[in-house]
């Protein structure tokens, strides 16, 4: 139901009229074009791993092992955080594994796990603690980097940022 112009006039309200100055079309802002040498996200996604260009190391490091004592007992949230971290860094699920050295009860279990890792062929081991004997054995055959634990990252979000910066430094160094 609309109000008539005569009723609005009786109330003292002036009828609304569009002023000609408000009828002009807004000026179009100039469109800026991007340089063609910048890679597009579609091109990055089609280059094999689907990795982000800034996150993936340029040296060919493609497989990773995350070694964290107590990760198996930390449960699904810590393991999901780890999975999400590597996904955000562009590392596919087939190119990384995690190991909890506390679950390797004896020397045979450690040896079997080391053999499986040799077959997997990681280029880098990201370890939260360098003390376990398993980590020392890993260090004999591959590059080992110390990183913050998933528990620390879950308690302090700034630790995730610190890990990302460490990742970028690794990528730049290699």
GIHU-V709759 format. One line per field, one symbol per residue. burial: + if it has 9 or more other ideal C-beta (glycine too) atoms within 8 Angstrom, else -. A space follows every 50 residues. Layout:
burial=???
This chain:
burial=-------++----------------------------------+----+- +---++----+-+++++++++--+---++-+++-+++-+++---++++++ ++-+----++--++--+--+-+++++++++-+-++++++--+-++-+-++ +++-----++-+++-+++-++---
